[in-house]
Amino acid sequence: MSSDAQAGVQQAYQAYIEHTLQAMVDFLGEDSPVDRLWVYTDMAHETITSHPFFRLDGRFLHHGELAEADPDNEYDVWALVDDIGDTSTDLDLVRACRAAGDVPQRIISVYDPTSGELDSEWDYEDVLLDDQDNSSRAMDRWIRTMGGTPIHGA
């Protein structure tokens, strides 16, 4: 991958993750008890979907589980979904990866809102186990490794 292509991917990722994390922080509101945020970015089929996850009181939760886990706050799940999707930064990331010739199967980004630290893991292979596997099952396997409840029941 050329340095220009690599720079394009990094720039696209930075815009994408900043937008997505800002939507998640806005969703949580001020003084949130959530102490960790994850973005599971599925790119297994050279398309992109973003899945937000949170840690609250040591529990790993997807956005739909927060209201029950934290009834003192009002969470507008549909607003979060709309806010995350209200941009082209996700498609720009896919385009940049395609242009660079290497699209990851998934990116897992983790953000610590207290320290501002952001880490990411880019997986280019072995996310899907075989031709019969799919992205939903792969994400559910990851959720289980994080101690969460699978979304798709796989």
Buried (B, 14 or more C-beta within 10 A) or exposed (E): EEEEBEEBBEEBBEBBBEBBBEBBBEBBEEEBEBEBBBBBBBBBEEEBBBBBBBBBEEBBBBBEBBBEBBEEBEBBBEEBBEBBEEBEBBEBBBBBBEBBEEBBBBBBBBBEBEEEEBEBEBBEEEBBEEEEBBBBBBBBBBBEEEEBEBBEEB
